[in-house]
Amino acid sequence: MEEEEEHKKQLLVKVERSMEKVQHSAFFKKFMEQLQDLELLEILLGTCSSSTDSREHNGKTMGIDLVVFGVGSIADSEVSRCQIALAMLLKQKYESLFNKVLVYDPVLSDLEFRVLTTLGCAPICHDENGSRRVHVPTVFYMPHCEFKILLLLMWSFHA
């Protein structure tokens, strides 16, 4: 048990370092500049970023879910840690816009899910085979997914 907690702490440190690395990268600065230029983002921010009290409307929570599919193993891959870092940084930057970050990849271990939960993510506990039902506006971030997952998601929106 103690060894497992040590592994969790070590992985948390790695993810936090990856977040710092991404946050200070030229890519992230350019990405954030481009996001600011998007008309859609301005509309979403205007709709969802008022006070937290206004996030409730007719009994429903306003805002957007960020679903991360196919990020890979954050324990084994710096690339995967940087990709989850991007999602976490977006959640931090636009805290009033995003409800939650949900994460699933079949390669993620229990330890990785616990680390992601500690970081504020909500694990998706089973493979939905690309057929996730959404009830709020949702952004899908799928850095390693095959095209067929995208097709399944698109089909599920029309079903």
N, C-alpha and C positions, 0 to 999 in steps of 0.2 A: 504494500500500500504506500509506504513512504517513498519507495523507488518510483512508483507511478506518479506521485505528486511532483517529484523532482523532474520527471520527463515532461509533465504538463507545464511546469514553470519554465523549463528550457525552451519548449515550443512556443510558449507565450512571448518570451524574449525574442525569439527568432521572428515571429509575426510582427511584433512591435518594431523591430529593426527594419523589416521589410516595409512597414507603413512609413517610417521616416525616410527610407530610401526613395520610395515612390513619391511621397509628398514633396521632396526636394529635387525631383527629377525634372528635366526640361520637358519630357513627355507630359507629366501631370500639369505643369504650368500651362502648356499649350492646350491640353485637353480642357482645362478649366476655362481658359479664354474662349475656346470654341463653344463650350456649353453656355457661357454668358451671352453669346451671340445668337443662340437659338431662340426663335420666337416662341416655340412650344414651351421651353423651360420658363420663360417669363410668364406665360399664361398659367402654368402649373404653380409656380411660386406665388403668383398673385392670388390664386384660388386656395392654395393649401397653407400658406405660410403666415397667416394671421396669428392670433394667439392660439394656444393649445385648447382653450375653451371652445373655439369655433371649429375644432376638428370634428366635433359631433354635430351631425345634421340629420334630423328625423331618425335618431337612434342609431345611425351608422357613422362609423369613423371615416373621416375624410383623409385623403393622403394616398400614397402609392406604396405598394409592396415591391421590394427588389428581390427577385428570385435568382439565385446563382446555381446553375447546373454545370457540371463538368469542369470544376476548378482543378481537380487532381489532388494529389496528396500534399497537404501543407507541411507534413513532417519530412517528406523526402525531397521536395522540390522548391527551390528558391523562386522559380517562375510561378508556381502555384501560390506561394505566399504573397508574391507581388500582385497577383491577380485578385486574391481575396482582399489584399490591402486596398486596392482601388475601390472595391465595393464598400469597404469600411470607411474609407475617406469620403466617398460620396455621401454616405449616411451621416457622417460627422458634419460635413460642409452644409448639407441641406437637411438638417435634423428635422425641421418642421415639415418638410416635404415627404420624407419616407417614413412609413409606419414601422417597417421591420425589414430585416434582411434574412431571407430563408435560404438555406444551403443544402444541396444534395450532390453527392458524387458516390458511386458505388465503391470507390477505393478508399473513402474516408474511414478511418478507424474510430473506435469508441473514444480514444484519447483525443483525436482530432476534433470530433464532435463536441467533446467537453470544452476544449480550448475555444472553439468557435462560439459556444454558448457563453463562456466567460467573457468573450469579446462583444456579446450582445446580439449574436446571430441566433436564429431559431432553426434547429435542424429539421429537415424533412426526413423522416425516419424510414421511408421505404421508396423503392423505385416506382415512380408514377408512369414510367414508359412514355414520357413526353405528353401526357394527357392531363396536365394540371388544370383544375377548374379554378377560375379566379372570380372574386366577388367585389374587388376593388380594382382601380387602375393598377396595372402591374408592369414593371420593367423586367424583362428576362435578360440576364447576363450569362452567356454560355461560351466561355473562352475555348473549351476543348471539345464541344459536342459535335457529333456528326450531323450532317445536313438532314438526315432522316428524323432526328429529334425535333428540329425546327419544323419540318413538314407535319409531324404529329401534333405539335403545339398549334400550328395554324389550323389543322383539321379540327382540333378540339374546340376552337373558338367558333367554328361554323356548325358544330354538331348540336 
